[in-house]
Amino acid sequence: MSNAVPPFIVAIPARYGSTRLPAKPLRAIDGVPMVVRVAQRALQAGARQVVVAVDDRRIADALAGQEGVDICMTRSDHASGSDRLAECASHYGWADDSIVVNLQGDEPFAPAAGIRAVAQALAGDDAPMATLATPIIDAEELFDPNVVKLVRAANGRALYFSRAPLPWARDAFAIDRHALPSGSPFLRHIGIYAYRAGFLDRYSRLPRTPLEQTESLEQLRVLEHGHAIAVRLTPQPFPPGIDTEADLERAEQWLRAQR
């Protein structure tokens, strides 16, 4: 696989409604709206186009004046961020082989190297979709249902994603579930994706699937319909995304610590 970074687009789905953190894209982190920070990260990564797919004019207004950032108004009833980006791809008429990186709107500290890495992962594989992962280092993280785990095949493609602990270390966990056994490939999924633009349209037409709805994980729709997802390890850590008021406070603390 070449280390060259292919040309890529970053598309950021930003939905106004959130049950755990109302008006999440507009919540300020050190005085800057979260969605603006995410868009700035995309620009720093070197994307040839940065688009924020919004469903509310208030998010568009917060982005007004951000040089190099396009705004695409989308429907409010999309089932997932990937579905929202499919509408965005249709609007812009991106070529089918264009690489589109889905950077979640609640990842204000996503490292530029990670954004580029997921684009490289897709360019180096003939799967229609790629994502990133990072090793899990403690048992609390493995057993946390808010942390999405994944297992992958020897060829680096995803076998399954779950909120449950995966893989299950049968013998070790029969004795102790407070420590991770060495040698087991425990991986945390990082919710950043790259797709070929033509696949986004196909994805949006796929019926939602039982596992997708059971686990509330949109990537399972891809696997259940028989499509491959390439998985690579992130070259730099991704600070946790923001879903709650507590996450927002931790983000403020993290930002202060970086100064």
C-alpha positions in Angstrom: 0.0 0.0 0.0 1.3 3.4 -0.9 1.9 6.0 1.8 0.9 8.8 -0.5 -2.3 10.5 0.6 -5.0 10.4 -2.1 -7.1 13.4 -2.9 -10.1 13.2 -0.6 -13.3 15.1 0.5 -14.3 15.5 4.1 -18.0 15.5 4.7 -19.3 16.2 8.3 -22.8 15.2 9.2 -24.1 17.7 11.8 -27.6 17.0 13.2 -29.2 19.6 15.4 -31.3 17.2 17.5 -29.6 15.1 20.1 -31.3 13.5 23.1 -28.2 13.4 25.3 -26.8 16.8 24.3 -29.4 19.2 22.8 -28.1 21.4 20.0 -24.8 19.5 20.1 -23.1 21.0 17.0 -23.5 24.5 18.4 -22.2 23.8 21.9 -19.1 25.9 22.5 -15.8 24.5 23.5 -13.6 27.3 24.8 -15.9 29.7 23.0 -15.9 28.0 19.6 -18.9 26.0 18.4 -18.1 22.3 18.2 -19.0 22.0 14.5 -16.6 24.9 13.7 -13.8 23.0 15.5 -14.6 19.8 13.5 -14.5 21.7 10.2 -11.2 23.3 11.1 -9.7 19.8 11.7 -10.9 18.7 8.3 -9.1 21.7 6.7 -5.9 21.0 8.6 -6.0 17.4 7.2 -5.7 18.7 3.7 -9.1 17.8 2.3 -9.7 19.1 -1.2 -13.2 19.9 -0.2 -14.8 20.2 3.3 -18.6 20.0 3.4 -20.8 20.2 6.5 -24.2 18.4 5.9 -26.7 20.2 8.2 -30.4 19.8 8.9 -30.9 23.1 10.6 -30.3 26.7 9.6 -28.8 27.5 13.0 -25.8 25.2 12.3 -25.3 26.8 8.9 -25.3 30.3 10.5 -22.6 29.2 13.0 -20.4 28.2 10.0 -21.0 31.4 8.1 -17.7 33.0 7.2 -15.6 29.9 7.6 -13.3 30.1 4.6 -13.0 26.8 2.7 -16.1 25.2 4.3 -19.2 24.4 2.2 -22.6 24.0 3.7 -25.2 21.5 2.4 -28.7 21.6 3.7 -30.1 18.1 4.0 -33.3 16.5 5.2 -33.9 16.0 8.9 -35.2 12.5 8.7 -32.1 10.5 7.8 -31.5 7.3 9.8 -27.7 7.8 10.0 -24.9 10.1 9.2 -24.0 8.0 6.2 -27.5 8.4 4.8 -27.1 12.2 5.3 -23.9 12.1 3.3 -25.5 10.2 0.5 -27.8 13.1 0.0 -24.8 15.4 0.1 -22.9 13.3 -2.5 -25.9 13.5 -4.8 -26.2 17.2 -4.4 -22.5 17.8 -5.4 -22.4 15.1 -8.0 -19.1 13.7 -6.8 -17.6 11.1 -9.1 -18.2 7.5 -8.1 -14.6 6.9 -7.3 -14.1 10.0 -5.1 -12.9 9.2 -1.6 -15.3 10.8 0.9 -14.3 10.8 4.6 -17.1 10.9 7.1 -15.8 12.9 10.0 -18.4 12.9 12.8 -19.7 16.2 14.0 -18.8 15.4 17.6 -15.1 14.8 17.0 -13.6 18.3 17.5 -10.1 17.0 18.3 -9.8 14.4 15.5 -6.1 14.3 14.5 -5.2 15.3 11.0 -3.1 12.2 10.6 -6.1 10.0 11.5 -8.3 11.7 8.9 -5.7 11.2 6.2 -5.1 7.6 7.4 -8.7 6.5 6.8 -8.5 8.0 3.3 -5.3 6.0 2.7 -6.9 2.9 4.0 -9.6 3.0 1.5 -7.3 3.9 -1.4 -5.2 0.8 -0.6 -8.1 -1.6 -0.5 -10.8 -2.5 -3.0 -13.4 -2.5 -0.2 -16.1 0.2 -0.7 -15.6 1.5 2.9 -12.8 1.9 5.5 -12.6 2.8 9.1 -10.0 3.0 12.0 -9.4 1.2 15.3 -7.1 1.4 18.3 -6.1 -1.1 20.9 -8.2 -1.3 24.1 -5.9 -1.1 27.1 -8.1 -1.8 30.1 -11.1 -4.0 31.1 -13.3 -1.1 32.0 -13.1 0.1 28.4 -13.8 -3.3 27.0 -17.0 -3.8 29.1 -18.3 -0.3 28.5 -21.3 -0.5 26.1 -20.7 3.1 25.0 -17.3 1.9 23.6 -17.8 0.1 20.2 -15.6 -2.9 19.8 -14.6 -4.7 16.6 -12.9 -7.8 15.4 -11.2 -8.2 12.1 -10.0 -10.9 9.8 -6.3 -11.6 8.9 -6.7 -9.5 5.8 -7.6 -6.4 7.9 -11.3 -6.4 7.1 -14.0 -6.1 9.7 -15.8 -9.3 10.9 -18.2 -7.6 13.3 -18.8 -4.5 15.4 -20.5 -4.6 18.8 -21.2 -2.8 22.0 -20.5 -6.1 23.8 -17.0 -7.2 24.8 -15.3 -8.7 21.8 -13.6 -11.1 21.5 -14.7 -13.0 24.6 -11.6 -14.4 26.4 -13.4 -17.5 27.7 -10.8 -19.0 30.0 -9.4 -15.7 31.3 -12.7 -14.1 31.9 -14.0 -17.2 33.8 -11.3 -16.3 36.4 -11.1 -12.5 36.3 -13.0 -9.8 34.4 -11.0 -6.9 35.8 -7.9 -7.4 33.8 -7.3 -8.0 30.1 -5.4 -11.2 29.1 -2.3 -10.5 27.1 -2.2 -11.5 23.4 -6.0 -11.0 22.7 -6.7 -8.5 19.9 -9.1 -6.1 21.7 -9.9 -3.2 19.5 -12.0 0.0 20.0 -13.7 1.3 16.9 -13.0 4.9 16.0 -16.1 6.3 14.4 -14.5 7.8 11.3 -15.3 6.3 7.8 -14.1 6.7 4.3 -16.3 5.6 1.3 -16.2 5.8 -2.4 -18.9 8.2 -3.3 -20.7 5.8 -5.5 -21.1 3.4 -2.5 -22.8 6.1 -0.5 -25.7 6.0 -2.9 -25.8 2.2 -2.7 -25.7 2.4 1.1 -28.6 4.8 1.4 -30.7 2.3 -0.7 -29.9 -0.7 1.5 -32.7 -1.6 3.8 -31.9 -1.1 7.5 -31.0 -4.5 9.1 -31.8 -6.3 12.3 -28.2 -6.1 13.7 -27.9 -2.4 12.8 -31.0 -1.6 14.7 -30.3 -4.0 17.6 -26.8 -2.5 18.2 -27.6 0.9 16.9 -24.5 0.8 14.7 -24.9 2.0 11.1 -21.8 0.1 9.9 -23.5 -3.2 10.5 -25.9 -2.5 7.7 -22.8 -2.7 5.4 -21.7 -6.1 6.7 -25.1 -7.6 6.9 -25.6 -6.9 3.2 -22.3 -8.6 2.4 -20.1 -5.6 1.7 -16.5 -5.3 3.1 -15.1 -2.7 5.5 -11.3 -2.2 5.6 -9.9 -1.5 9.1 -6.6 0.1 9.9 -5.0 1.1 13.2 -5.0 4.9 13.8 -1.5 6.5 13.6 -2.5 8.9 16.4 -5.0 8.7 19.3 -8.4 10.2 18.8 -9.6 11.9 22.0 -13.1 10.7 22.9 -16.1 12.2 21.0 -18.6 14.3 22.8 -22.1 13.0 23.6 -22.9 14.3 27.1 -22.5 17.4 29.3 -19.7 15.5 31.1 -17.9 14.9 27.8 -18.2 18.6 27.1 -16.5 19.4 30.4 -13.8 16.9 29.8 -13.2 18.5 26.4 -12.7 21.9 28.0 -10.2 20.3 30.4 -8.4 18.5 27.6 -8.1 21.7 25.6 -6.7 23.6 28.6 -4.2 20.9 29.2 -2.9 21.2 25.6 -1.9 24.8 26.1 
